Amino acid sequence: MSISKADNDRLIHINFTMNEIHDSADAIYEHLIDREYAQVLDHIETIQFVLKTLEETIRDGEEGM
């Protein structure tokens, strides 16, 4: 079964986004354990930015439907 270039690009983007979220969540856990709160805040900001960007992308896509 062949996958279109557009679908392949979409999957790459989804995987990249999810990896960013997972990596930041893992880092938050580690920094909380080590009481490194400044780093926790940095990763919270990262996740918030990624999620906000994802939300905007989805909302923009819905408007075009």
Phi and psi restraints in degrees (range 20) as a CNS / XPLOR table:
assign (resid 1 and name C) (resid 2 and name N)
       (resid 2 and name CA) (resid 2 and name C) 1.0 -98.8 20.0 2
assign (resid 2 and name N) (resid 2 and name CA)
       (resid 2 and name C) (resid 3 and name N) 1.0 145.7 20.0 2
assign (resid 2 and name C) (resid 3 and name N)
       (resid 3 and name CA) (resid 3 and name C) 1.0 -113.5 20.0 2
assign (resid 3 and name N) (resid 3 and name CA)
       (resid 3 and name C) (resid 4 and name N) 1.0 138.7 20.0 2
assign (resid 3 and name C) (resid 4 and name N)
       (resid 4 and name CA) (resid 4 and name C) 1.0 -69.9 20.0 2
assign (resid 4 and name N) (resid 4 and name CA)
       (resid 4 and name C) (resid 5 and name N) 1.0 158.4 20.0 2
assign (resid 4 and name C) (resid 5 and name N)
       (resid 5 and name CA) (resid 5 and name C) 1.0 -60.6 20.0 2
assign (resid 5 and name N) (resid 5 and name CA)
       (resid 5 and name C) (resid 6 and name N) 1.0 -40.8 20.0 2
assign (resid 5 and name C) (resid 6 and name N)
       (resid 6 and name CA) (resid 6 and name C) 1.0 -62.5 20.0 2
assign (resid 6 and name N) (resid 6 and name CA)
       (resid 6 and name C) (resid 7 and name N) 1.0 -43.9 20.0 2
assign (resid 6 and name C) (resid 7 and name N)
       (resid 7 and name CA) (resid 7 and name C) 1.0 -66.9 20.0 2
assign (resid 7 and name N) (resid 7 and name CA)
       (resid 7 and name C) (resid 8 and name N) 1.0 -38.5 20.0 2
assign (resid 7 and name C) (resid 8 and name N)
       (resid 8 and name CA) (resid 8 and name C) 1.0 -63.3 20.0 2
assign (resid 8 and name N) (resid 8 and name CA)
       (resid 8 and name C) (resid 9 and name N) 1.0 -45.0 20.0 2
assign (resid 8 and name C) (resid 9 and name N)
       (resid 9 and name CA) (resid 9 and name C) 1.0 -62.1 20.0 2
assign (resid 9 and name N) (resid 9 and name CA)
       (resid 9 and name C) (resid 10 and name N) 1.0 -39.7 20.0 2
assign (resid 9 and name C) (resid 10 and name N)
       (resid 10 and name CA) (resid 10 and name C) 1.0 -62.1 20.0 2
assign (resid 10 and name N) (resid 10 and name CA)
       (resid 10 and name C) (resid 11 and name N) 1.0 -45.1 20.0 2
assign (resid 10 and name C) (resid 11 and name N)
       (resid 11 and name CA) (resid 11 and name C) 1.0 -64.9 20.0 2
assign (resid 11 and name N) (resid 11 and name CA)
       (resid 11 and name C) (resid 12 and name N) 1.0 -38.9 20.0 2
assign (resid 11 and name C) (resid 12 and name N)
       (resid 12 and name CA) (resid 12 and name C) 1.0 -61.1 20.0 2
assign (resid 12 and name N) (resid 12 and name CA)
       (resid 12 and name C) (resid 13 and name N) 1.0 -45.0 20.0 2
assign (resid 12 and name C) (resid 13 and name N)
       (resid 13 and name CA) (resid 13 and name C) 1.0 -64.1 20.0 2
assign (resid 13 and name N) (resid 13 and name CA)
       (resid 13 and name C) (resid 14 and name N) 1.0 -43.4 20.0 2
assign (resid 13 and name C) (resid 14 and name N)
       (resid 14 and name CA) (resid 14 and name C) 1.0 -60.8 20.0 2
assign (resid 14 and name N) (resid 14 and name CA)
       (resid 14 and name C) (resid 15 and name N) 1.0 -47.2 20.0 2
assign (resid 14 and name C) (resid 15 and name N)
       (resid 15 and name CA) (resid 15 and name C) 1.0 -64.0 20.0 2
assign (resid 15 and name N) (resid 15 and name CA)
       (resid 15 and name C) (resid 16 and name N) 1.0 -39.8 20.0 2
assign (resid 15 and name C) (resid 16 and name N)
       (resid 16 and name CA) (resid 16 and name C) 1.0 -62.0 20.0 2
assign (resid 16 and name N) (resid 16 and name CA)
       (resid 16 and name C) (resid 17 and name N) 1.0 -46.4 20.0 2
assign (resid 16 and name C) (resid 17 and name N)
       (resid 17 and name CA) (resid 17 and name C) 1.0 -62.1 20.0 2
assign (resid 17 and name N) (resid 17 and name CA)
       (resid 17 and name C) (resid 18 and name N) 1.0 -46.6 20.0 2
assign (resid 17 and name C) (resid 18 and name N)
       (resid 18 and name CA) (resid 18 and name C) 1.0 -65.9 20.0 2
assign (resid 18 and name N) (resid 18 and name CA)
       (resid 18 and name C) (resid 19 and name N) 1.0 -36.1 20.0 2
assign (resid 18 and name C) (resid 19 and name N)
       (resid 19 and name CA) (resid 19 and name C) 1.0 -63.6 20.0 2
assign (resid 19 and name N) (resid 19 and name CA)
       (resid 19 and name C) (resid 20 and name N) 1.0 -39.4 20.0 2
assign (resid 19 and name C) (resid 20 and name N)
       (resid 20 and name CA) (resid 20 and name C) 1.0 -60.8 20.0 2
assign (resid 20 and name N) (resid 20 and name CA)
       (resid 20 and name C) (resid 21 and name N) 1.0 -44.0 20.0 2
assign (resid 20 and name C) (resid 21 and name N)
       (resid 21 and name CA) (resid 21 and name C) 1.0 -64.3 20.0 2
assign (resid 21 and name N) (resid 21 and name CA)
       (resid 21 and name C) (resid 22 and name N) 1.0 -48.9 20.0 2
assign (resid 21 and name C) (resid 22 and name N)
       (resid 22 and name CA) (resid 22 and name C) 1.0 -62.6 20.0 2
assign (resid 22 and name N) (resid 22 and name CA)
       (resid 22 and name C) (resid 23 and name N) 1.0 -43.6 20.0 2
assign (resid 22 and name C) (resid 23 and name N)
       (resid 23 and name CA) (resid 23 and name C) 1.0 -62.0 20.0 2
assign (resid 23 and name N) (resid 23 and name CA)
       (resid 23 and name C) (resid 24 and name N) 1.0 -42.7 20.0 2
assign (resid 23 and name C) (resid 24 and name N)
       (resid 24 and name CA) (resid 24 and name C) 1.0 -67.8 20.0 2
assign (resid 24 and name N) (resid 24 and name CA)
       (resid 24 and name C) (resid 25 and name N) 1.0 -40.0 20.0 2
assign (resid 24 and name C) (resid 25 and name N)
       (resid 25 and name CA) (resid 25 and name C) 1.0 -63.0 20.0 2
assign (resid 25 and name N) (resid 25 and name CA)
       (resid 25 and name C) (resid 26 and name N) 1.0 -42.5 20.0 2
assign (resid 25 and name C) (resid 26 and name N)
       (resid 26 and name CA) (resid 26 and name C) 1.0 -62.2 20.0 2
assign (resid 26 and name N) (resid 26 and name CA)
       (resid 26 and name C) (resid 27 and name N) 1.0 -42.1 20.0 2
assign (resid 26 and name C) (resid 27 and name N)
       (resid 27 and name CA) (resid 27 and name C) 1.0 -65.4 20.0 2
assign (resid 27 and name N) (resid 27 and name CA)
       (resid 27 and name C) (resid 28 and name N) 1.0 -38.9 20.0 2
assign (resid 27 and name C) (resid 28 and name N)
       (resid 28 and name CA) (resid 28 and name C) 1.0 -59.4 20.0 2
assign (resid 28 and name N) (resid 28 and name CA)
       (resid 28 and name C) (resid 29 and name N) 1.0 -45.9 20.0 2
assign (resid 28 and name C) (resid 29 and name N)
       (resid 29 and name CA) (resid 29 and name C) 1.0 -57.0 20.0 2
assign (resid 29 and name N) (resid 29 and name CA)
       (resid 29 and name C) (resid 30 and name N) 1.0 -51.0 20.0 2
assign (resid 29 and name C) (resid 30 and name N)
       (resid 30 and name CA) (resid 30 and name C) 1.0 -61.4 20.0 2
assign (resid 30 and name N) (resid 30 and name CA)
       (resid 30 and name C) (resid 31 and name N) 1.0 -44.0 20.0 2
assign (resid 30 and name C) (resid 31 and name N)
       (resid 31 and name CA) (resid 31 and name C) 1.0 -69.1 20.0 2
assign (resid 31 and name N) (resid 31 and name CA)
       (resid 31 and name C) (resid 32 and name N) 1.0 -34.0 20.0 2
assign (resid 31 and name C) (resid 32 and name N)
       (resid 32 and name CA) (resid 32 and name C) 1.0 -63.6 20.0 2
assign (resid 32 and name N) (resid 32 and name CA)
       (resid 32 and name C) (resid 33 and name N) 1.0 -44.3 20.0 2
assign (resid 32 and name C) (resid 33 and name N)
       (resid 33 and name CA) (resid 33 and name C) 1.0 -58.3 20.0 2
assign (resid 33 and name N) (resid 33 and name CA)
       (resid 33 and name C) (resid 34 and name N) 1.0 -40.8 20.0 2
assign (resid 33 and name C) (resid 34 and name N)
       (resid 34 and name CA) (resid 34 and name C) 1.0 -88.3 20.0 2
assign (resid 34 and name N) (resid 34 and name CA)
       (resid 34 and name C) (resid 35 and name N) 1.0 4.4 20.0 2
assign (resid 34 and name C) (resid 35 and name N)
       (resid 35 and name CA) (resid 35 and name C) 1.0 57.8 20.0 2
assign (resid 35 and name N) (resid 35 and name CA)
       (resid 35 and name C) (resid 36 and name N) 1.0 37.4 20.0 2
assign (resid 35 and name C) (resid 36 and name N)
       (resid 36 and name CA) (resid 36 and name C) 1.0 -100.5 20.0 2
assign (resid 36 and name N) (resid 36 and name CA)
       (resid 36 and name C) (resid 37 and name N) 1.0 76.5 20.0 2
assign (resid 36 and name C) (resid 37 and name N)
       (resid 37 and name CA) (resid 37 and name C) 1.0 -71.3 20.0 2
assign (resid 37 and name N) (resid 37 and name CA)
       (resid 37 and name C) (resid 38 and name N) 1.0 -31.2 20.0 2
assign (resid 37 and name C) (resid 38 and name N)
       (resid 38 and name CA) (resid 38 and name C) 1.0 -62.5 20.0 2
assign (resid 38 and name N) (resid 38 and name CA)
       (resid 38 and name C) (resid 39 and name N) 1.0 -40.0 20.0 2
assign (resid 38 and name C) (resid 39 and name N)
       (resid 39 and name CA) (resid 39 and name C) 1.0 -69.3 20.0 2
assign (resid 39 and name N) (resid 39 and name CA)
       (resid 39 and name C) (resid 40 and name N) 1.0 -34.7 20.0 2
assign (resid 39 and name C) (resid 40 and name N)
       (resid 40 and name CA) (resid 40 and name C) 1.0 -59.2 20.0 2
assign (resid 40 and name N) (resid 40 and name CA)
       (resid 40 and name C) (resid 41 and name N) 1.0 -46.4 20.0 2
assign (resid 40 and name C) (resid 41 and name N)
       (resid 41 and name CA) (resid 41 and name C) 1.0 -61.9 20.0 2
assign (resid 41 and name N) (resid 41 and name CA)
       (resid 41 and name C) (resid 42 and name N) 1.0 -38.8 20.0 2
assign (resid 41 and name C) (resid 42 and name N)
       (resid 42 and name CA) (resid 42 and name C) 1.0 -59.9 20.0 2
assign (resid 42 and name N) (resid 42 and name CA)
       (resid 42 and name C) (resid 43 and name N) 1.0 -44.5 20.0 2
assign (resid 42 and name C) (resid 43 and name N)
       (resid 43 and name CA) (resid 43 and name C) 1.0 -73.1 20.0 2
assign (resid 43 and name N) (resid 43 and name CA)
       (resid 43 and name C) (resid 44 and name N) 1.0 -30.2 20.0 2
assign (resid 43 and name C) (resid 44 and name N)
       (resid 44 and name CA) (resid 44 and name C) 1.0 -62.9 20.0 2
assign (resid 44 and name N) (resid 44 and name CA)
       (resid 44 and name C) (resid 45 and name N) 1.0 -44.0 20.0 2
assign (resid 44 and name C) (resid 45 and name N)
       (resid 45 and name CA) (resid 45 and name C) 1.0 -61.0 20.0 2
assign (resid 45 and name N) (resid 45 and name CA)
       (resid 45 and name C) (resid 46 and name N) 1.0 -40.0 20.0 2
assign (resid 45 and name C) (resid 46 and name N)
       (resid 46 and name CA) (resid 46 and name C) 1.0 -61.9 20.0 2
assign (resid 46 and name N) (resid 46 and name CA)
       (resid 46 and name C) (resid 47 and name N) 1.0 -48.3 20.0 2
assign (resid 46 and name C) (resid 47 and name N)
       (resid 47 and name CA) (resid 47 and name C) 1.0 -62.6 20.0 2
assign (resid 47 and name N) (resid 47 and name CA)
       (resid 47 and name C) (resid 48 and name N) 1.0 -43.1 20.0 2
assign (resid 47 and name C) (resid 48 and name N)
       (resid 48 and name CA) (resid 48 and name C) 1.0 -60.8 20.0 2
assign (resid 48 and name N) (resid 48 and name CA)
       (resid 48 and name C) (resid 49 and name N) 1.0 -41.2 20.0 2
assign (resid 48 and name C) (resid 49 and name N)
       (resid 49 and name CA) (resid 49 and name C) 1.0 -64.7 20.0 2
assign (resid 49 and name N) (resid 49 and name CA)
       (resid 49 and name C) (resid 50 and name N) 1.0 -45.7 20.0 2
assign (resid 49 and name C) (resid 50 and name N)
       (resid 50 and name CA) (resid 50 and name C) 1.0 -62.3 20.0 2
assign (resid 50 and name N) (resid 50 and name CA)
       (resid 50 and name C) (resid 51 and name N) 1.0 -44.8 20.0 2
assign (resid 50 and name C) (resid 51 and name N)
       (resid 51 and name CA) (resid 51 and name C) 1.0 -67.4 20.0 2
assign (resid 51 and name N) (resid 51 and name CA)
       (resid 51 and name C) (resid 52 and name N) 1.0 -39.1 20.0 2
assign (resid 51 and name C) (resid 52 and name N)
       (resid 52 and name CA) (resid 52 and name C) 1.0 -64.2 20.0 2
assign (resid 52 and name N) (resid 52 and name CA)
       (resid 52 and name C) (resid 53 and name N) 1.0 -43.0 20.0 2
assign (resid 52 and name C) (resid 53 and name N)
       (resid 53 and name CA) (resid 53 and name C) 1.0 -62.3 20.0 2
assign (resid 53 and name N) (resid 53 and name CA)
       (resid 53 and name C) (resid 54 and name N) 1.0 -43.0 20.0 2
assign (resid 53 and name C) (resid 54 and name N)
       (resid 54 and name CA) (resid 54 and name C) 1.0 -62.6 20.0 2
assign (resid 54 and name N) (resid 54 and name CA)
       (resid 54 and name C) (resid 55 and name N) 1.0 -44.1 20.0 2
assign (resid 54 and name C) (resid 55 and name N)
       (resid 55 and name CA) (resid 55 and name C) 1.0 -59.9 20.0 2
assign (resid 55 and name N) (resid 55 and name CA)
       (resid 55 and name C) (resid 56 and name N) 1.0 -45.8 20.0 2
assign (resid 55 and name C) (resid 56 and name N)
       (resid 56 and name CA) (resid 56 and name C) 1.0 -63.3 20.0 2
assign (resid 56 and name N) (resid 56 and name CA)
       (resid 56 and name C) (resid 57 and name N) 1.0 -40.2 20.0 2
assign (resid 56 and name C) (resid 57 and name N)
       (resid 57 and name CA) (resid 57 and name C) 1.0 -61.8 20.0 2
assign (resid 57 and name N) (resid 57 and name CA)
       (resid 57 and name C) (resid 58 and name N) 1.0 -43.7 20.0 2
assign (resid 57 and name C) (resid 58 and name N)
       (resid 58 and name CA) (resid 58 and name C) 1.0 -67.3 20.0 2
assign (resid 58 and name N) (resid 58 and name CA)
       (resid 58 and name C) (resid 59 and name N) 1.0 -45.0 20.0 2
assign (resid 58 and name C) (resid 59 and name N)
       (resid 59 and name CA) (resid 59 and name C) 1.0 -62.8 20.0 2
assign (resid 59 and name N) (resid 59 and name CA)
       (resid 59 and name C) (resid 60 and name N) 1.0 -41.1 20.0 2
assign (resid 59 and name C) (resid 60 and name N)
       (resid 60 and name CA) (resid 60 and name C) 1.0 -61.9 20.0 2
assign (resid 60 and name N) (resid 60 and name CA)
       (resid 60 and name C) (resid 61 and name N) 1.0 -38.4 20.0 2
assign (resid 60 and name C) (resid 61 and name N)
       (resid 61 and name CA) (resid 61 and name C) 1.0 -67.6 20.0 2
assign (resid 61 and name N) (resid 61 and name CA)
       (resid 61 and name C) (resid 62 and name N) 1.0 -36.5 20.0 2
assign (resid 61 and name C) (resid 62 and name N)
       (resid 62 and name CA) (resid 62 and name C) 1.0 -66.4 20.0 2
assign (resid 62 and name N) (resid 62 and name CA)
       (resid 62 and name C) (resid 63 and name N) 1.0 -35.5 20.0 2
assign (resid 62 and name C) (resid 63 and name N)
       (resid 63 and name CA) (resid 63 and name C) 1.0 -66.6 20.0 2
assign (resid 63 and name N) (resid 63 and name CA)
       (resid 63 and name C) (resid 64 and name N) 1.0 -27.9 20.0 2
assign (resid 63 and name C) (resid 64 and name N)
       (resid 64 and name CA) (resid 64 and name C) 1.0 -83.3 20.0 2
assign (resid 64 and name N) (resid 64 and name CA)
       (resid 64 and name C) (resid 65 and name N) 1.0 -4.6 20.0 2
